[in-house]
Amino acid sequence: MKERTAIVFGTFAPLHQGHIDLIQKAKRRYDRVKVVVSGYEGDRGQEVGLSLQKRFRYIRETFSDDELTQVYKLDETALPRYPLGWDEWLSALLELIDYQPEREELIFFVGEADYQAELAKRGFDSSLQGRQFGISASMIRENPSKYWKYIAQPFRRQFTKKVLIIGSASNGKTTLAKDLARFYDAPVSLEYAREYQIQNNVRDDELTPKDYYYLLLGQYAQTSRLIDSSANRGLVVADTNSLVTKGYYDYYLKESPAQDDETATFDNLFSSILAKEKWDLVLFVQPVGSYVNDGFRDMSMADEAIRQDFSAYLDRLRQRFLPHIPMVYLASDYLDNYQAAKEAIDSIYQAD
């Protein structure tokens, strides 16, 4: 007896609850389901940062623990665009999934009657499906926050708005980050260095190059976990990042006995992590408040000239490494900074 295999194909930009429901019904109605993620260079997924490869990996991640669901990637770049090219497309798909007609019967799940007719011409059965839950991928792309609950978990990384707060030490960054996170009901990634220094009982000016490696990795991992957490509803606020860590590395170790190979290792790691962070907005808090000693800070930073110099250096790093990210300077009292920060966030993020 032939195995009955459901075929669900599409762009999936992004995969949403309707797709997931359809795939899971298909695998229970038949023996298994093969999901074919298709696309081409410059398609509607890539326009929002979801390349074919990324969509394929995210969907495979979604169904990683499901032995009845197999995920495939079909690159349509060299194929004629719809509505042309049905024969070439179908041939490529059948080869991709290793179709064995003598032992396998395929049932295509389609969302358009035209698709059903074209497949019938070529001898394949299909099941016409309506839109699930009244949503579509295009609706999500237009307003991710409104349809946030429908977006498959891995795809939420792409649609999360990530706000970075930077500045010199002890200038109200952490307070601002917490207040903004509370206002927007968003998770906040606090400065990992404080946690690390408390655990290891080490001050700012005692950190070694190896410590800074851990700070880079720890901060990135912490923020990434929050992006993937259920607390994320489309916005994540971060108090510092790899750029600030580099600023402190350069400030404290530029005249230290740190070896060139250690600095090269740090810079390579920094570049790799910075490229992955993908910020949507930078809030740059200027050093206008009083410097507060929390027991782990190097008090040389309390000197106004040094604070200003470090802040200026941090801005040069921002201009060098994050030149195209929208940025707002916050240089007033706390309440004015808080209001300006909210206005900047509202310009990129509209909560449902």
N, C-alpha and C positions, 0 to 999 in steps of 0.2 A: 504493500500500500504506500502510495506517495505521501511524503511529508508536505503539509500545507503551510506555506510561508507567506506571511503578510509583508508587504513592502510599503513603507511610509517614506516618502521623499519630500524634500523641500529645501528652502533656503535657511529657515530657522534663525531669523535675525531680529529678535532673539527667540530661543526656545521658550515657550510659555506653558502655563497650566493646561491650556487647551490641547497643545501638542502632546504633553505628557499623558493626559487622560486618553487621548486617541491611541497612542502607542501601547499603553497598558491594556486597553480593551482589545486591541488587535492581537497582542501576544496571548491573551486568554481565549480569544475566539478561535485562534488557529494554533499551530504547534510552536511557532516562534515568530519573531518580527525582525526584519532587517531594515534599519533606518539609514537612508542614504542622504547625506548632507551635501547639497550641491551649490555651486556658485562659480563665479568667474572674476577676473581682475576688474575692480571698479564696480562691483555689484552693490546692491543697496545695503548689504551687511557691511561691506568694507567702508562705505561712506560714513558709518558711525563707529568705525574702529573695530568692527567684528569681521576680520578676514575669514576666508573659508577655513584655513588651518585652525584658527582660534575657535570658530564655531564647532568644528569637528572635535577638538579636544574637550571643549566644555560639555558637549552632549555625551561624549564617551565617559567623561567624569560623572555626569548625572546618572548614567546607567551602569556604572562600574561594578556594582554588586548584583546585577541582574543577568543571570545566565541565559535567559530567554530572549534577550535583546542584544543584537549585534549592530555596531555603528560603522558606516563606511563613508569615505570622502570621495566625491565625484567632482573633479575640476572640469568645468564646462568652457574654459577660456577658448579652446580651439574649436568648439562646436558652434554651428549656426545658432543664432538667437531665436527664442520662441517668438512666433509659432512655427518657425522652420526647424528642420533638423531632427524630427522625431525618430527617424530610423537610426541616425548616428548616435543620438542620445540613448536610445533604448539598447542599442548594441553595446555601448560603453558601460551602461549600468549592469547589463547581464554578465558581461565579462568581469566587472568589478566584484560582484557578489558570488561569482563562480557558480552560475546557474547550471543545474544538471537536470534537464527536462525529463530524463528517464526515471528520476527518483524524487522530483520536487515539483509541486504545483504552486504557482505564484498568484497571489491576490493583491492587486495594487489598491491602496487607499488614496483617493484623490479628492480634491476640493472643488474641481470644476468639471462640468458636464463635457466640455470640449476634450479634456484629458481622457475621460472615460471612453468617448467615441474613438479617439486616436488609438488607444490601447486595444479596444475591441477590434479595430481594423487589423491589428497585428496579432490577434488571437489570444489576448490576455484578459482574464476576468478582473473586474475592479469593483470597488465599493465606494459610492459617492457619499462624502461626509460634509455636513454643514459646519459652520463656524461654531466652535465650542465656547460657552460662557460669554458670548457676545464680545469677544476681544479678538484682536489680530496683532501680528507683529508690527504692522505699520502704526497702529494706534499706540503701541508701547514706545516705539521710536520717537513719536511726536511728543509724548508726555510720559516719560518713565515713572515719575513720582506718583502720578495719578493711578497707574496700573501696577505699582510696585509689587503687590502681593502675588500677582500672576507670573512674574518673571522667574524662570528657573534659577536656582541659587548660584551656580557658577557664573551665569550671565550678569548677575547683579554687580559683579566687579566692574564691568564695562560701563554701567550706567550710574555708578556711585559718584557723587560730587565730593571731591576731596579738597578740604580747605587746610592749608598749612599756615601756622602762626610761627614767625621767627623773630629773632631779636637777641640782644645781649642778655646776660644773666640778670635775674632779679629786677625785671621791669614790668611785671604784671601779666606776662604771657600765660602762665598757668591759670591764674584767676580768670582771665578772659576766655581761655579755652573751655574751662569748666562751665562758665556762665553761658557761653554760646551753645555748648552741647546740651545744657539743661533747657535752654529756651527752645531749641529745635528738636528736642527729644532724640538727640543723636549720640552715638558713642564717641568717646574722646580718647585719643592715644596720648597719654601724658609723657613727660620727658623720661625716657627709660634710664638715662644716666643717673637720676636721683635714686631710683630703685637699686641699680647696680652698685652705686657707691655706698649705699647703706648696707647692702648685703656683704660687701667686701671691705667695709670700713676704710675707705680711701677718699682723699680729697681731690678737688679738681687738678691741683698742681702736682699730684702724685701719680696720675694715670700714666701708664706706659703705652707704647704702640700696640701691644697685644690687647690691653684694655680697650683701646679705641676700636680694634677689630670687633670685639664683642659688642661694643656700643652700636656700631653700624648694623650688625646682624640682629641684635636684640630689638632695636627701635623698629626696623623694617618688619620683623616677624610679628611684633606686637600690633602694629598698624594693620598688617595683612590679616591677622586673626579677627580684628574688629570689622574689617570690610566683609569678611566671610561669615560674620556672626548674625544671629537672628535679631540682634539689636539694631542692625543697620537697616534703615528705612529709606536710604537714598542719599544720606549725607554723613560724612565722617570728618571730625575735626582732629587735627594733630598738633600737639605742642612740641615742635622741633622735628627735624628729619636728618637725613644724611648730610645735607649741605651745612647745617649748623654744627654737626659733629666734625666735619672737615674744618670749619672755621676754628673750633677749639683745638683740634689737632695741630693746625698750623700755628696757632697762637702760643700754645704751651711747648711744642716740641721743635719749633723751627730753629732754636739755638741749643737744643738738647743733644746728647750723644747718640740719638737715634740714627741707626745706620741707613744708608741710602736704599738698601734693599727692603728694609722695613717700611719706609715711606712709599716706595714703589708699590709694595703689596697693599698698603692702605689705599693709595690713590686708585689702584685697579679695582679694589673692592668697592670703594666709594662710587666710581664711575658706573659700575655694574648695577649697584642698588639704585642710584639716582635715576638711571634709565628706566627702571621698573616702576618708579613711584607714581608718575603721571598725575601731577597736581592740577586742579582746576582754578585755584585762587590762592594767592599768597597775601597774608596780612603781616606787614612788617611793623612791629612795635618799636618805636624809637625810645632811646634811653633818657626819658624825662622824669621818671620817678626816683624815689630814694632806693638806694641799694640796701638789701636786707641779707644778713648773714644767717644761713640756715645750718651752719656747723660743718658743711662740706664744701663751701665755696672758698676759692682763693680770693682773699680780700684786696688784692691788688686791683681787682675789677671794680672796687668801690671808688677808685680814683676817676673823676669825671672825664679827664682827658683820655684815659685808657678805655673807658666804656665807649666814648665817642669814636675812638680809633677802631675798636673792635667792631662796632656797629657799621662803620664805614667800610671796613674790610669785608664784613658779611654781605653788605650790599654789592660790593664788587664781585663777590662769588656768585651772588644771585644773577647779576647782569651777565656774567660769563656763562653760567650753567643753566639758568632758567629764564632766558631773555624773553621768551614768548608767552610766559604764563601771566595772566592778569594779576596786577599787584596794587595794593593800597597801603600807603604809609599811614600809621596811626601815631600821631605826635601831639595829642592833646591830653586832657585829664581823662580819668578812667571812663566816666560816663559818656563823654564825647567819643572816645575810642570804641566803646561798646556799641553805640548807636551807628557809627560809621561802619563797623564790622558787620552789623546786621544788614545794613543797606547793601553792602558789597555781596554778602552771601545771597540775599534775595534776588540779586541780579543774575545769579547762575542757578539758583535752586528754588523751585516753587513746591512747597509741601502740599500734599493732598489735603 
